[in-house]
């Protein structure tokens, strides 16, 4: 349990780490209670221009991506519900175009909390039979898009003691294929599903003309990869997703700039930053995999310090996602994927009568 | 700050200030009491083409450091493990081939350096000092107009974000927003949380450049390095300024997503540097304690490793238990 007094103070100073911790608290299920205990009053939204018509909005919780133009506004991830007014105000300070789309990169509370308010602040375009059948409801809100698994997780019966996310915050359009793509504001927008990585419903959003990737929590600059195994996350999927992001991104000829990457948490990045993070995730995964192959126990693996070289940068001894939990999760998944060889059966005598051994 | 560090920084400070004082004295009025300038605001003009001299740390800078040589670096155990796990084959990855030396490191390598000033055409106020490095074709801007550094959410770059000021004739530059890079290019890392203070001092055609690097992730104390540049009397051929890098697939058999690395403690060449040069192991592993004079007494008492066996025809360089990390 996080000391909420401390967390509130840090949020007041816009501590990214605290924001991540707070966000993840929601993510792992104690969301409603934790959110009620947070003080978001002091949180300010920092709007950072990424490209001409794309901004990164940083507050508390996951980063929000804002894309706008003559067709309207697309928002990728909506942070915590209590921040909705501030997010909307930040958007309105940049553009007055109507919010048409809200996209969720995954199902965690620090990325979907503002779904309801932002979709209600927007409106969609519809006509013909749709309006005829649905009436004003057809255009009353913006569309909320996510992978099907996000909807499945959000609509599932909540665990004991937890509150279900309101129906109005659920995705209104989901996809089950590897990607969904469409043209918006003259921009090819690709919502690409990365299976079983951070969760089982992750997507990255690629703005092809602007050359910007909104990565969700498949890439952060502030913590070890959070493998939410309870919601379908795996380290192998996470590493694959990082490689998929580097397949999309194209750096300049000196590995800087080019495609820009908006992380789920942390600062604006580019391909090289993702490569560093990919390297770290791969190296740690491969170490633990090798140790498992050698038959080492979890305690032995921990004693070997497989994350020592990255701990001062990404590690945590407290909070919702500690270094120990990162190691334990990978170990468990490596053991499951590579179970120790069964003990060789004791030599048995050839039971055939008269047979030789 | 430790007492040892204070003493060390004091010494560095003296090194920096000494030529500046001499330079300032030369600009006192005839009466010797009122500093004056003939033209413009305080500060030396560093404009021109500069080429480095490599008398200092030459083996480290030109042929390049040997693997597992961390001598003189105030690194922590995390940096040591990072370096001991670093497989040089990492830089054969296409996404690593054009990796730039970050600004705290780039001045130490082979580089031609062009310096010029950007001035406001209406006021002639100095807006920025620009550095162009032939290595990796890097252009660096040092803002001199008092603007603040970007916030914590801004992107990081190889050169970082720099602001400068003159302290007498000495240019002092503060840099933040650096990308992750090297402290030494044999795998010793510098994190993207590192910050740098530089001191540029000009004495005629010689420029002294001192770097004080602070890295809360991988260094336990500031790392101080210096290098000298000499002003070129003529422009250099265009080709000496260019550095084109096009990544290609170098290892065709590599599995997608593979990141070459050694398992901790299993670097196959981990003993090579110490044995080749007969240096005790405690000296090569770095750490702040190895930077100070009293460490000499410790080294004298430490065991010298056995020399490397002479290479045999057809033999690999070193046998050993090292193992390429799994794919």
Interface residues (C-beta under 8 A of the other chain):
Chain A: X16 X46 X48 X56 X58 X221 X239 X240 X243 X246 X251 X253 X254 X255 X256 X257 X260 X266 X267 X268 X269 X270 X271 X272 X273 X275 X276 X278 X279 X282 X283 X286 X287 X289 X290 X293 X304 X305 X306 X308 X309 X310 X311 X312 X313
Chain B: X76 X77 X78 X79 X81 X82 X85 X90 X95 X96 X98 X99 X100 X136 X137 X138 X151 X152 X153 X154 X155 X156 X157 X158 X179 X180 X189 X191 X192 X193 X216 X217 X218 X244 X245 X246 X256 X257 X258 X259 X261 X263 X264 X325 X326 X327
